[in-house]
């Protein structure tokens, strides 16, 4: 690892106050969501990181862990348009992006008018995205990548900010269409939603089986979200952090000379350059949310798992030995951190 160097970027005087403001907004956001969501602090932080880094998230977890509730309540804290798409095997691309309808203009003339689909929103919840066929998934993911849709030769821009949160059930595979790796790569984070602790589960039973859930206050609007998104990209990154991120990603590739010997039997394909971009962007967003004026190594370490877990392709040997992507990433991070 190289020596710690001064960052190549510098914050402006106004940016320091803006980071303090963002930290306060994030604390408010966590406080509001805490009125309904018990635990899941790491999940909330990762969702906020994706939002302010202009990335999309895939939430992975078994049914009943409040993935849909969390996303809908997150949207409730913002004055943004929210839509929910329930993916099913018969869902067609036009059900998502919209279609042209023949309309009478009142004078006897008929002309086609575009009826926008549910993707025309600021926050889109793609519930159980792996239940729709490939063609529909591709239409959704194209909108995520390009921030626009094309219908009958006409291009329609999506309103900004645009944030897609997809959920996927990892245990039920019958009647599903798993997302190909190339499409998974469009998601900045794969967020694992785990079972709550015993104490959290008791709190869930107490808070969700009584009176109606409280309404949440609106904390953010579209203009403020985009202002914070621009701010995140100005958070300084020291040179050694760029080196750390690149070295970490390169070590996930078994064919690289720098990758450790132990990884070669367990990983078929490693992460690509997009993983480096998302590590840096995620670290910038996390640093700002924590009120830091510079990216630290701990920010990279914190976002390493959600960035890499769907970009590291395991071998059959790893599957048979019960080796998880989480354990592979954790070991790589630990070894690289010790070298630094």
C-alpha positions in Angstrom: 0.0 0.0 0.0 1.2 3.5 -0.7 1.7 6.2 1.9 -1.2 8.4 2.9 -1.4 11.4 0.7 -3.4 14.6 0.8 -6.7 14.5 -1.1 -6.7 15.8 -4.6 -10.1 17.5 -4.0 -10.9 20.2 -1.5 -14.2 21.1 0.1 -15.5 24.6 -0.4 -16.5 26.6 2.6 -20.2 26.2 1.9 -19.7 22.4 1.5 -18.7 22.1 5.2 -22.0 23.5 6.3 -23.9 21.4 3.8 -22.3 18.2 5.1 -23.3 19.2 8.6 -26.8 19.8 7.3 -26.9 16.4 5.6 -25.8 14.7 8.8 -28.7 16.4 10.6 -31.1 15.4 7.9 -29.9 11.8 8.1 -30.4 11.7 11.9 -33.9 13.0 11.4 -34.5 10.3 8.7 -33.4 7.5 11.1 -35.5 9.0 13.9 -38.6 9.0 11.7 -38.1 5.5 10.4 -37.4 4.3 13.9 -41.0 5.1 14.8 -42.1 2.2 12.7 -39.1 0.1 11.7 -37.4 -1.8 14.6 -33.7 -2.4 14.2 -32.3 -2.6 10.6 -30.0 0.4 11.2 -27.4 -1.0 8.8 -30.1 -1.5 6.1 -31.4 2.1 6.6 -27.9 3.5 6.3 -27.2 1.5 3.1 -30.4 2.7 1.6 -29.5 6.3 2.4 -26.1 5.9 0.9 -27.6 4.6 -2.4 -30.1 7.5 -2.4 -27.5 10.2 -2.0 -24.9 8.5 -4.3 -27.5 8.2 -7.1 -27.5 4.4 -7.1 -30.1 1.7 -7.0 -30.5 -1.0 -4.4 -31.5 -4.7 -4.4 -32.8 -5.9 -1.0 -32.4 -9.6 -0.5 -34.2 -11.3 2.4 -36.8 -13.9 3.2 -40.5 -12.8 3.4 -41.8 -11.0 6.5 -38.7 -8.8 7.2 -40.4 -5.5 6.4 -38.5 -4.9 3.2 -41.6 -3.4 1.4 -42.7 -1.5 4.5 -39.2 0.0 4.9 -39.1 1.3 1.3 -42.7 2.7 1.4 -42.0 4.5 4.7 -38.7 5.8 3.4 -40.6 7.3 0.5 -43.1 8.8 3.0 -40.4 10.8 4.6 -39.8 12.6 1.3 -42.0 14.8 -0.8 -41.4 12.7 -3.8 -43.6 10.6 -6.1 -43.6 7.0 -5.1 -44.9 4.0 -7.0 -44.9 0.3 -6.3 -44.7 -2.4 -9.0 -45.5 -6.0 -8.0 -43.6 -8.2 -10.4 -45.5 -11.2 -11.6 -44.8 -13.8 -14.4 -47.4 -12.2 -16.7 -46.1 -8.6 -16.3 -45.2 -7.0 -19.6 -42.7 -4.2 -20.4 -45.6 -1.9 -21.3 -47.1 -2.4 -17.8 -43.9 -0.8 -16.4 -42.9 2.0 -18.9 -46.4 2.8 -20.3 -48.0 2.5 -23.7 -49.6 4.6 -26.4 -53.4 4.8 -26.4 -55.6 6.0 -29.2 -57.6 9.0 -28.0 -60.3 11.2 -29.5 -59.3 14.9 -29.2 -63.0 16.0 -29.2 -63.1 17.1 -32.8 -63.4 13.7 -34.4 -59.7 13.3 -34.9 -57.9 10.4 -33.3 -54.3 10.4 -32.3 -52.0 8.4 -30.1 -51.3 9.7 -26.6 -48.6 8.2 -24.3 -49.9 7.0 -21.0 -47.0 6.9 -18.6 -46.4 3.7 -16.6 -45.4 3.4 -12.9 -41.7 3.8 -13.7 -42.4 7.6 -14.0 -41.9 8.3 -10.3 -39.0 9.5 -8.1 -38.9 6.3 -6.0 -39.9 3.1 -7.6 -40.3 -0.1 -5.5 -39.8 -3.2 -7.8 -41.3 -5.8 -5.5 -40.0 -9.4 -6.1 -38.3 -8.4 -9.3 -37.2 -12.0 -10.0 -40.8 -13.0 -10.6 -41.1 -11.3 -14.0 -39.7 -12.7 -17.2 -36.4 -11.5 -18.7 -38.0 -9.1 -21.2 -39.7 -7.2 -18.4 -36.7 -7.1 -16.2 -34.6 -5.7 -19.1 -37.1 -2.9 -19.6 -36.9 -2.0 -16.0 -33.2 -2.1 -15.8 -32.8 -0.1 -19.0 -34.8 2.7 -17.3 -32.5 2.4 -14.3 -29.4 2.7 -16.4 -30.5 5.3 -19.0 -33.0 7.3 -16.8 -35.3 7.4 -19.9 -37.6 5.1 -21.8 -38.3 4.8 -25.5 -41.8 4.0 -26.8 -42.7 3.8 -30.5 -39.6 5.8 -31.4 -40.2 8.5 -28.9 -37.9 9.1 -25.9 -39.3 10.2 -22.6 -36.9 11.4 -19.8 -37.6 10.2 -16.3 -38.0 12.8 -13.6 -35.1 13.4 -11.3 -34.2 12.2 -8.7 -34.8 8.6 -9.8 -34.2 5.8 -7.3 -35.2 2.1 -7.8 -35.4 -0.2 -4.9 -36.0 -3.9 -5.8 -36.7 -6.8 -3.5 -35.9 -10.4 -4.1 -36.8 -13.6 -2.2 -33.7 -15.8 -2.0 -35.4 -19.0 -0.9 -38.4 -19.5 -3.3 -37.2 -20.3 -6.8 -40.2 -21.9 -8.3 -41.8 -19.6 -10.9 -38.9 -17.1 -10.8 -36.5 -15.7 -13.3 -33.1 -15.1 -11.6 -31.5 -11.8 -12.6 -28.4 -12.4 -14.9 -25.1 -11.1 -13.5 -24.9 -8.3 -16.1 -28.3 -7.0 -14.9 -27.3 -7.4 -11.2 -24.3 -5.2 -11.9 -26.7 -2.3 -12.5 -27.5 -2.2 -8.8 -25.1 -0.3 -6.7 -25.8 -2.3 -3.5 -27.2 -5.7 -2.8 -28.5 -5.2 0.8 -28.9 -8.3 2.9 -31.9 -8.0 5.2 -31.4 -10.5 8.1 -33.6 -11.8 10.9 -34.0 -9.4 13.9 -32.5 -10.2 17.2 -34.7 -11.6 20.0 -35.1 -8.2 21.7 -36.0 -6.6 18.3 -38.5 -9.3 17.6 -40.2 -8.6 20.9 -40.3 -4.9 20.1 -41.8 -5.7 16.7 -44.6 -7.8 18.3 -45.4 -4.9 20.7 -45.3 -2.0 18.2 -47.0 -3.6 15.2 -49.9 -5.4 16.8 -51.6 -2.5 18.5 -52.8 0.9 17.3 -52.4 2.2 13.8 -48.8 3.0 12.8 -47.9 6.7 13.0 -47.6 9.0 10.0 -44.1 10.2 9.3 -42.9 13.7 8.7 -41.7 14.9 5.3 -38.0 15.7 5.7 -36.7 15.9 2.1 -37.9 17.1 -1.3 -36.5 16.5 -4.8 -34.5 19.7 -4.9 -32.8 19.0 -1.6 -32.0 15.4 -2.5 -30.3 16.5 -5.8 -28.4 19.1 -3.9 -27.1 16.5 -1.5 -26.3 14.1 -4.3 -24.1 16.8 -5.9 -22.5 17.5 -2.5 -21.6 13.8 -2.0 -19.5 13.8 -5.2 -17.4 16.7 -3.9 -16.4 14.9 -0.7 -12.5 14.6 -0.9 -11.0 11.2 -1.3 -7.3 10.7 -0.4 -5.1 8.9 -2.9 -4.5 5.9 -0.6 -8.3 5.3 -0.5 -8.4 5.0 -4.3 -5.5 2.5 -4.1 -7.3 0.6 -1.4 -10.5 0.3 -3.4 -8.8 -0.7 -6.6 -6.6 -3.3 -4.8 -9.6 -4.8 -3.1 -11.6 -5.2 -6.3 -8.6 -6.6 -8.2 -8.1 -9.2 -5.5 -11.6 -10.6 -6.2 -10.4 -11.7 -9.6 -8.7 -15.1 -9.4 -6.7 -14.6 -12.6 -5.0 -11.5 -11.2 -1.4 -12.0 -10.0 -2.2 -10.0 -6.9 -5.1 -12.2 -5.8 -4.5 -14.5 -2.9 -4.0 -18.2 -3.6 -6.9 -19.2 -1.3 -9.5 -17.4 -3.4 -8.8 -19.2 -6.7 -10.7 -22.4 -5.9 -13.7 -20.4 -4.6 -14.2 -17.6 -7.1 -14.9 -18.1 -10.8 -15.3 -14.4 -11.7 -14.4 -11.3 -9.8 -15.8 -7.8 -9.8 -15.3 -5.3 -12.6 -14.4 -1.6 -12.7 -17.9 -0.5 -11.9 -17.4 -2.0 -8.4 -14.5 0.4 -7.9 -16.7 3.3 -8.9 -19.4 2.3 -6.5 -17.0 1.7 -3.6 -15.7 5.3 -4.0 -19.2 6.7 -4.4 -20.6 4.7 -1.5 -17.7 5.7 0.7 -18.2 9.4 -0.2 -21.9 9.2 0.7 -21.2 7.3 4.0 -18.6 9.8 5.0 -21.0 12.7 4.4 -23.8 11.0 6.3 -21.4 10.5 9.2 -20.5 14.2 9.2 -17.0 13.5 8.0 -15.3 16.0 5.6 -13.1 13.4 4.0 -13.4 9.7 3.0 -11.7 7.3 5.4 -10.7 3.7 5.0 -13.5 2.6 7.3 -16.0 4.0 4.8 -14.7 1.7 2.1 -14.7 -1.2 4.5 -18.3 -0.5 5.5 -19.7 -0.5 1.9 -17.5 -3.3 0.6 -20.0 -6.1 1.3 -23.1 -4.6 -0.3 -21.0 -3.4 -3.4 -19.2 -6.7 -4.0 -21.5 -9.6 -2.8 -23.4 -9.7 -6.1 -20.3 -9.1 -8.2 -18.2 -12.0 -6.9 -19.3 -15.2 -8.7 -18.6 -18.3 -6.6 -17.5 -21.7 -8.0 -19.2 -25.0 -7.3 -16.4 -25.8 -4.9 -17.4 -22.8 -2.8 -21.1 -23.8 -2.9 -20.3 -27.4 -1.9 -18.2 -26.2 1.1 -20.7 -23.6 2.2 -18.4 -20.7 1.5 -20.4 -17.5 1.2 -19.6 -14.3 -0.7 -19.9 -12.5 2.6 -17.1 -14.6 4.1 -14.9 -14.2 1.0 -15.3 -10.4 1.0 -14.7 -10.1 4.8 -11.5 -12.1 4.5 -10.2 -10.0 1.6 -11.0 -6.8 3.4 -9.3 -8.0 6.6 -6.1 -9.1 4.8 -5.8 -5.9 2.8 -6.4 -3.8 5.9 -3.7 -5.6 7.8 -1.2 -5.0 5.0 -2.0 -1.2 5.0 
